[in-house]
Amino acid sequence: MAERTGLSPNTVKSYANIPGRMPQPDVMIGRVKGWFPETIDRWIERRAEKQS
């Protein structure tokens, strides 16, 4: 997520703990959250639309 979005890993962790700030994870392995590339791309597009 961090690499694809350009956000720092710490920012991703912070956002993931705020309800509604990030998309729901596509997969959870233990406590580790994971997102499919398509989910990240849609989230980036929606963020850009809200900011314009």
Biopython code that builds the backbone (N, CA, C, O; Angstrom):
import numpy as np
from Bio.PDB.StructureBuilder import StructureBuilder

atoms = [
    (1, "MET", "N", (0.833, -1.183, 0.000)),
    (1, "MET", "CA", (0.000, 0.000, 0.000)),
    (1, "MET", "C", (0.875, 1.244, 0.000)),
    (1, "MET", "O", (0.642, 2.161, -0.787)),
    (2, "ALA", "N", (1.864, 1.290, 0.858)),
    (2, "ALA", "CA", (2.714, 2.484, 0.954)),
    (2, "ALA", "C", (3.428, 2.756, -0.369)),
    (2, "ALA", "O", (3.444, 3.889, -0.850)),
    (3, "GLU", "N", (4.007, 1.733, -0.944)),
    (3, "GLU", "CA", (4.748, 1.917, -2.191)),
    (3, "GLU", "C", (3.833, 2.392, -3.318)),
    (3, "GLU", "O", (4.201, 3.282, -4.084)),
    (4, "ARG", "N", (2.661, 1.810, -3.419)),
    (4, "ARG", "CA", (1.742, 2.137, -4.516)),
    (4, "ARG", "C", (1.138, 3.531, -4.364)),
    (4, "ARG", "O", (0.875, 4.200, -5.364)),
    (5, "THR", "N", (0.916, 3.974, -3.138)),
    (5, "THR", "CA", (0.270, 5.266, -2.909)),
    (5, "THR", "C", (1.257, 6.413, -2.752)),
    (5, "THR", "O", (0.890, 7.576, -2.915)),
    (6, "GLY", "N", (2.503, 6.093, -2.437)),
    (6, "GLY", "CA", (3.476, 7.143, -2.169)),
    (6, "GLY", "C", (3.429, 7.634, -0.726)),
    (6, "GLY", "O", (4.175, 8.537, -0.348)),
    (7, "LEU", "N", (2.557, 7.040, 0.073)),
    (7, "LEU", "CA", (2.477, 7.384, 1.493)),
    (7, "LEU", "C", (3.554, 6.615, 2.253)),
    (7, "LEU", "O", (3.987, 5.550, 1.813)),
    (8, "SER", "N", (3.974, 7.142, 3.368)),
    (8, "SER", "CA", (4.952, 6.418, 4.175)),
    (8, "SER", "C", (4.260, 5.234, 4.858)),
    (8, "SER", "O", (3.049, 5.270, 5.077)),
    (9, "PRO", "N", (5.013, 4.195, 5.192)),
    (9, "PRO", "CA", (4.414, 3.066, 5.906)),
    (9, "PRO", "C", (3.728, 3.495, 7.204)),
    (9, "PRO", "O", (2.679, 2.955, 7.555)),
    (10, "ASN", "N", (4.307, 4.455, 7.915)),
    (10, "ASN", "CA", (3.683, 4.921, 9.158)),
    (10, "ASN", "C", (2.353, 5.613, 8.895)),
    (10, "ASN", "O", (1.413, 5.462, 9.675)),
    (11, "THR", "N", (2.261, 6.374, 7.800)),
    (11, "THR", "CA", (1.000, 7.033, 7.452)),
    (11, "THR", "C", (-0.057, 5.993, 7.117)),
    (11, "THR", "O", (-1.209, 6.116, 7.534)),
    (12, "VAL", "N", (0.327, 4.975, 6.369)),
    (12, "VAL", "CA", (-0.619, 3.906, 6.033)),
    (12, "VAL", "C", (-1.128, 3.244, 7.309)),
    (12, "VAL", "O", (-2.328, 3.004, 7.445)),
    (13, "LYS", "N", (-0.234, 2.948, 8.238)),
    (13, "LYS", "CA", (-0.652, 2.337, 9.509)),
    (13, "LYS", "C", (-1.618, 3.245, 10.256)),
    (13, "LYS", "O", (-2.623, 2.782, 10.794)),
    (14, "SER", "N", (-1.314, 4.531, 10.290)),
    (14, "SER", "CA", (-2.190, 5.486, 10.984)),
    (14, "SER", "C", (-3.554, 5.551, 10.316)),
    (14, "SER", "O", (-4.581, 5.479, 10.992)),
    (15, "TYR", "N", (-3.573, 5.686, 8.988)),
    (15, "TYR", "CA", (-4.835, 5.757, 8.244)),
    (15, "TYR", "C", (-5.657, 4.485, 8.440)),
    (15, "TYR", "O", (-6.879, 4.547, 8.575)),
    (16, "ALA", "N", (-4.989, 3.336, 8.456)),
    (16, "ALA", "CA", (-5.694, 2.058, 8.575)),
    (16, "ALA", "C", (-6.414, 1.932, 9.910)),
    (16, "ALA", "O", (-7.363, 1.157, 10.031)),
    (17, "ASN", "N", (-5.975, 2.681, 10.908)),
    (17, "ASN", "CA", (-6.612, 2.625, 12.225)),
    (17, "ASN", "C", (-7.727, 3.647, 12.401)),
    (17, "ASN", "O", (-8.350, 3.705, 13.461)),
    (18, "ILE", "N", (-7.988, 4.460, 11.370)),
    (18, "ILE", "CA", (-9.067, 5.449, 11.419)),
    (18, "ILE", "C", (-10.211, 4.930, 10.554)),
    (18, "ILE", "O", (-10.052, 4.818, 9.339)),
    (19, "PRO", "N", (-11.359, 4.610, 11.149)),
    (19, "PRO", "CA", (-12.478, 4.076, 10.367)),
    (19, "PRO", "C", (-12.846, 4.991, 9.198)),
    (19, "PRO", "O", (-13.017, 6.198, 9.369)),
    (20, "GLY", "N", (-12.964, 4.395, 8.003)),
    (20, "GLY", "CA", (-13.366, 5.126, 6.816)),
    (20, "GLY", "C", (-12.245, 5.846, 6.089)),
    (20, "GLY", "O", (-12.460, 6.371, 4.996)),
    (21, "ARG", "N", (-11.074, 5.882, 6.659)),
    (21, "ARG", "CA", (-9.954, 6.601, 6.033)),
    (21, "ARG", "C", (-9.325, 5.792, 4.893)),
    (21, "ARG", "O", (-8.852, 6.361, 3.909)),
    (22, "MET", "N", (-9.322, 4.482, 5.032)),
    (22, "MET", "CA", (-8.757, 3.582, 4.024)),
    (22, "MET", "C", (-9.827, 2.572, 3.636)),
    (22, "MET", "O", (-10.781, 2.363, 4.385)),
    (23, "PRO", "N", (-9.678, 1.942, 2.467)),
    (23, "PRO", "CA", (-10.622, 0.878, 2.124)),
    (23, "PRO", "C", (-10.448, -0.305, 3.079)),
    (23, "PRO", "O", (-9.388, -0.486, 3.678)),
    (24, "GLN", "N", (-11.494, -1.091, 3.206)),
    (24, "GLN", "CA", (-11.390, -2.310, 3.999)),
    (24, "GLN", "C", (-10.335, -3.208, 3.368)),
    (24, "GLN", "O", (-10.256, -3.284, 2.142)),
    (25, "PRO", "N", (-9.533, -3.882, 4.159)),
    (25, "PRO", "CA", (-8.526, -4.775, 3.580)),
    (25, "PRO", "C", (-9.191, -5.915, 2.817)),
    (25, "PRO", "O", (-10.252, -6.407, 3.201)),
    (26, "ASP", "N", (-8.550, -6.319, 1.739)),
    (26, "ASP", "CA", (-9.039, -7.457, 0.963)),
    (26, "ASP", "C", (-8.671, -8.767, 1.638)),
    (26, "ASP", "O", (-9.334, -9.787, 1.452)),
    (27, "VAL", "N", (-7.616, -8.724, 2.416)),
    (27, "VAL", "CA", (-7.162, -9.940, 3.084)),
    (27, "VAL", "C", (-6.481, -9.583, 4.406)),
    (27, "VAL", "O", (-5.834, -8.544, 4.533)),
    (28, "MET", "N", (-6.643, -10.457, 5.364)),
    (28, "MET", "CA", (-5.980, -10.299, 6.666)),
    (28, "MET", "C", (-5.214, -11.586, 6.948)),
    (28, "MET", "O", (-5.768, -12.681, 6.863)),
    (29, "ILE", "N", (-3.953, -11.444, 7.279)),
    (29, "ILE", "CA", (-3.144, -12.591, 7.686)),
    (29, "ILE", "C", (-2.677, -12.272, 9.094)),
    (29, "ILE", "O", (-1.744, -11.495, 9.298)),
    (30, "GLY", "N", (-3.337, -12.878, 10.050)),
    (30, "GLY", "CA", (-3.103, -12.503, 11.439)),
    (30, "GLY", "C", (-3.616, -11.090, 11.629)),
    (30, "GLY", "O", (-4.796, -10.817, 11.410)),
    (31, "ARG", "N", (-2.738, -10.198, 12.035)),
    (31, "ARG", "CA", (-3.121, -8.788, 12.210)),
    (31, "ARG", "C", (-2.645, -7.911, 11.054)),
    (31, "ARG", "O", (-2.827, -6.694, 11.073)),
    (32, "VAL", "N", (-2.032, -8.541, 10.042)),
    (32, "VAL", "CA", (-1.499, -7.806, 8.894)),
    (32, "VAL", "C", (-2.589, -7.636, 7.841)),
    (32, "VAL", "O", (-3.206, -8.610, 7.409)),
    (33, "LYS", "N", (-2.821, -6.378, 7.432)),
    (33, "LYS", "CA", (-3.845, -6.061, 6.441)),
    (33, "LYS", "C", (-3.217, -6.019, 5.059)),
    (33, "LYS", "O", (-2.078, -5.585, 4.890)),
    (34, "GLY", "N", (-3.987, -6.484, 4.065)),
    (34, "GLY", "CA", (-3.495, -6.453, 2.689)),
    (34, "GLY", "C", (-4.576, -6.010, 1.729)),
    (34, "GLY", "O", (-5.758, -6.284, 1.940)),
    (35, "TRP", "N", (-4.169, -5.322, 0.670)),
    (35, "TRP", "CA", (-5.092, -4.824, -0.337)),
    (35, "TRP", "C", (-4.638, -5.275, -1.714)),
    (35, "TRP", "O", (-3.441, -5.330, -1.996)),
    (36, "PHE", "N", (-5.609, -5.598, -2.574)),
    (36, "PHE", "CA", (-5.300, -5.912, -3.964)),
    (36, "PHE", "C", (-4.937, -4.610, -4.676)),
    (36, "PHE", "O", (-5.429, -3.549, -4.293)),
    (37, "PRO", "N", (-4.090, -4.666, -5.699)),
    (37, "PRO", "CA", (-3.728, -3.443, -6.428)),
    (37, "PRO", "C", (-4.950, -2.667, -6.937)),
    (37, "PRO", "O", (-4.961, -1.437, -6.915)),
    (38, "GLU", "N", (-5.970, -3.390, -7.393)),
    (38, "GLU", "CA", (-7.173, -2.726, -7.912)),
    (38, "GLU", "C", (-7.879, -1.926, -6.818)),
    (38, "GLU", "O", (-8.405, -0.844, -7.077)),
    (39, "THR", "N", (-7.889, -2.451, -5.615)),
    (39, "THR", "CA", (-8.513, -1.756, -4.487)),
    (39, "THR", "C", (-7.764, -0.463, -4.191)),
    (39, "THR", "O", (-8.380, 0.573, -3.940)),
    (40, "ILE", "N", (-6.452, -0.525, -4.219)),
    (40, "ILE", "CA", (-5.632, 0.662, -3.964)),
    (40, "ILE", "C", (-5.863, 1.702, -5.058)),
    (40, "ILE", "O", (-6.020, 2.889, -4.770)),
    (41, "ASP", "N", (-5.885, 1.250, -6.324)),
    (41, "ASP", "CA", (-6.084, 2.178, -7.439)),
    (41, "ASP", "C", (-7.432, 2.886, -7.341)),
    (41, "ASP", "O", (-7.515, 4.092, -7.574)),
    (42, "ARG", "N", (-8.490, 2.146, -6.998)),
    (42, "ARG", "CA", (-9.821, 2.767, -6.841)),
    (42, "ARG", "C", (-9.799, 3.782, -5.705)),
    (42, "ARG", "O", (-10.386, 4.858, -5.829)),
    (43, "TRP", "N", (-9.138, 3.460, -4.610)),
    (43, "TRP", "CA", (-9.054, 4.370, -3.468)),
    (43, "TRP", "C", (-8.315, 5.657, -3.859)),
    (43, "TRP", "O", (-8.733, 6.755, -3.490)),
    (44, "ILE", "N", (-7.219, 5.512, -4.604)),
    (44, "ILE", "CA", (-6.463, 6.680, -5.062)),
    (44, "ILE", "C", (-7.340, 7.555, -5.955)),
    (44, "ILE", "O", (-7.346, 8.777, -5.812)),
    (45, "GLU", "N", (-8.082, 6.935, -6.875)),
    (45, "GLU", "CA", (-8.967, 7.687, -7.770)),
    (45, "GLU", "C", (-10.032, 8.444, -6.984)),
    (45, "GLU", "O", (-10.298, 9.612, -7.268)),
    (46, "ARG", "N", (-10.633, 7.797, -6.013)),
    (46, "ARG", "CA", (-11.670, 8.452, -5.204)),
    (46, "ARG", "C", (-11.098, 9.614, -4.405)),
    (46, "ARG", "O", (-11.740, 10.656, -4.276)),
    (47, "ARG", "N", (-9.910, 9.445, -3.876)),
    (47, "ARG", "CA", (-9.261, 10.546, -3.133)),
    (47, "ARG", "C", (-9.022, 11.738, -4.040)),
    (47, "ARG", "O", (-9.237, 12.883, -3.642)),
    (48, "ALA", "N", (-8.572, 11.465, -5.273)),
    (48, "ALA", "CA", (-8.303, 12.546, -6.228)),
    (48, "ALA", "C", (-9.593, 13.279, -6.588)),
    (48, "ALA", "O", (-9.597, 14.503, -6.715)),
    (49, "GLU", "N", (-10.695, 12.531, -6.755)),
    (49, "GLU", "CA", (-11.983, 13.147, -7.085)),
    (49, "GLU", "C", (-12.462, 14.052, -5.954)),
    (49, "GLU", "O", (-12.996, 15.131, -6.208)),
    (50, "LYS", "N", (-12.275, 13.623, -4.718)),
    (50, "LYS", "CA", (-12.708, 14.419, -3.570)),
    (50, "LYS", "C", (-11.893, 15.701, -3.436)),
    (50, "LYS", "O", (-12.409, 16.721, -2.978)),
    (51, "GLN", "N", (-10.634, 15.655, -3.831)),
    (51, "GLN", "CA", (-9.753, 16.814, -3.682)),
    (51, "GLN", "C", (-9.912, 17.828, -4.809)),
    (51, "GLN", "O", (-9.464, 18.968, -4.685)),
    (52, "SER", "N", (-10.548, 17.422, -5.907)),
    (52, "SER", "CA", (-10.688, 18.361, -7.033)),
    (52, "SER", "C", (-12.011, 19.084, -7.012)),
    (52, "SER", "O", (-12.280, 19.905, -7.889)),
]
sb = StructureBuilder()
sb.init_structure("model")
sb.init_model(0)
sb.init_chain("A")
sb.init_seg("    ")
for serial, (resi, resn, name, xyz) in enumerate(atoms, 1):
    if name == "N":
        sb.init_residue(resn, " ", resi, " ")
    sb.init_atom(name, np.array(xyz, "f"), 0.0, 1.0, " ", f" {name:<3s}", serial, name[0])
structure = sb.get_structure()
